[in-house]
Amino acid sequence: MPGNRPALIIGGTHSGSGKTTVTLGIMAALSRRGLNVQPFKCGPDFIDPTLHRMITGRVSRNLDVRMCGEEYVRGLFARLAPENGISVVEGVMGLFDGGEGSGARLSRLLDLPVLLVVDVRSAAESIAAVVHGFETLDPKVRILGVVFNRVASERHARMVTEAVEKHCRAGVVGSIPYREEFAIPSRHLGLHMGDEKPVDNRRQDMLADMIERHLDLNALIQMASECRFRGTGNAPLARVTRPPGSIRIGVARDEAFCFYYEDNLELLRESGSEIVFFSPLHEQTLPEGLHGIYLGGGYPELHAPALSENASMREEILRWSNAGLPLYAECGGFMYLTLGIEDRQNSVIHLMAGVFPVVSRMQKRLRRLGYRELRLTGPTLVGETGQPLYGHEFHYSEIEPMPPEIRRLYRLGDGREEGYAVDNTLAGYIHLHWGKTPEAALRFVDTCRRVSHVLS
């Protein structure tokens, strides 16, 4: 019988409640105590997992029931959650927001206890009604602890604590004063990435000090021991394993291209490929001996001048595509494959690789956001006709109308057509996660192998 895996999920009453700051602080404090902290993120977010890794030194994985399915999420958690440590899962938005993708849904699936972060600004005893509502909305979601954030004074803390202790089941784990709130730098797609060190070592120590000072960390550790998850350590990744081969896939990773699901990279490795990272920003040429290229999302718009100036790399990417070699790109990587990224403020178009004959433009408002399910309308790098794929879309940019001669190979649930293809290049705005469809990774690797044999 599998042993207990101490774990908890940190949820909020709403977006902006302080959930991320509390999560990072708890991770920092637990790590400083010498505990083996395994971070996870509920939902499709790319940025928060990099912040978790910055704090803990461990890769954080996305646990997304809606995008990846129950089997995959349970298997991944079973494989990575330590028995001799503690798993800390950061929720998404408010605890019950997002339906199948919500923190509440994940809590039920894995039977995780919940620590609820409550923003108590401009409220006192009424906070008890809020907590009571969260406790009773779904009795299967076990809210065992509460943290009050943005507390105005000691008197304020006493008022909300006494009210919750009188009317609610959850224990009060602590209260964080408003004056100690941390502001993590952000921009249009969210917080800064962990690799950019938005919270340096000094501030990480300050976060840990704050948690030690204002939260009962021993009570929190005890709460994590109430995790009832039982599962085996076998994740569904094993369904697509291939022996290590000579297929080398170049993955763009730098400041401009940094949005990747670690699971996708792992699936590519387990499908028989070697991952070779390279930088379209800083390197002039592609790595030697590649059989395929993967351009993920990120912030090409912030680095458009530098990407444009690196003409050598842009030309290599275009030659690669024109030669019919496998190239898969999504969102920011797709923008890099257009003719250019328009800077409206300075009335200039920064030249990109030019695989697709359109210009991409940043907009002031969010253009698309949400989960996506699609069907392939033709054979592609990642699947055969009719194959379902799952992912998420989140971008401020848009492209000019794509010429009709460019094939569309994704049909979305709303009838929209996307997934643009030229020879063996496939690109679009949707970030695919292959957790539900690990055969997509296998298909990509096998395509790389087949094309390399044809051309050799």
PyMOL commands that set and color helices and strands:
alter all, ss='L'
color gray80, all
select helices_A, chain A and resi 19-32+47-56+65-68+70-80+99-101+103-110+127-137+154-167+178-180+194-196+201-214+217-224+236-240+262-270+304-309+311-322+332-336+439-455
alter helices_A, ss='H'
color red, helices_A
select strands_A, chain A and resi 7-12+37-42+61-63+86-94+114-119+143-151+171-177+186-187+190-191+247-252+257-259+273-278+292-295+297-298+327-330+338-343+348-351+356-362+368-376+388-395+397-399+407-412+417-422+425-428+431-432
alter strands_A, ss='S'
color yellow, strands_A
deselect
rebuild
show_as cartoon
